[in-house]
Amino acid sequence: MKFPAFKVLFPNELILRRAQELARQIHVATAPEPPMLVAVIEGARPFARLLQKFVPGSLPVHEVRAQSYAGTQSSGKVTITTGADLPVRGRHVLLLEDIVDTGRTIAALQEHFLAKGARSCRVASLLSKPSRRVVPVTIDFLGFEIPDEFVLGFGMDLDGRYRELPDVVVYDAAVEREFQAQATATQA
């Protein structure tokens, strides 16, 4: 499958290596009681699968869906649409996120699960964009910090597009338009 030639921020090989390092950190920090892994879907699925593969113990990954984006901008409102009823009472929860941007989604999920009786609610995120933070949150296990750019790939999308890219790339509308123009010309 062909994709636009977006600038690669993190190639897949680097993501894999960093996920292994994070899995080791998570294992050491949470032993002897492994956490309940909760992936914020859709975007965090690839990251969650990697951590599940690398964290010892074959831990299941539960899913929660929280929406806060419209296009490339955060709407400012977080809605939990799936997974709000996960059985977290008395458990240590580890939220797995693709990117922490404004902090609203993570803060809302932590508040929700702690109110439901979770003993703790920590965060592992592939990416963090601190320049966009409007709600202070702690990321306990972080893959990479990024500048204020809209990124895609490795589970992250733009209105359903480019989620399947193996790398994390920087979205560029001009690159996308050029790619689409070339694809249209080829089909003609």
HELIX and SHEET records of a PDB file:
HELIX    1   1 ASN A   12  THR A   30  1                                  19    
HELIX    2   2 ARG A   45  PHE A   54  1                                  10    
HELIX    3   3 ARG A  104  ALA A  115  1                                  12    
HELIX    4   4 PRO A  130  ARG A  132  5                                   3    
HELIX    5   5 ALA A  173  GLN A  187  1                                  15    
SHEET    1   A 3 LYS A   7  PHE A  10  0                                        
SHEET    2   A 3 VAL A 168  VAL A 170 -1                                        
SHEET    3   A 3 VAL A 151  LEU A 152 -1                                        
SHEET    1   B 6 GLN A  73  THR A  82  0                                        
SHEET    2   B 6 VAL A  61  ALA A  70 -1                                        
SHEET    3   B 6 MET A  36  ILE A  41  1                                        
SHEET    4   B 6 HIS A  92  VAL A 100  1                                        
SHEET    5   B 6 SER A 120  SER A 128  1                                        
SHEET    6   B 6 PHE A 141  GLU A 145  1                                        
END                                                                             
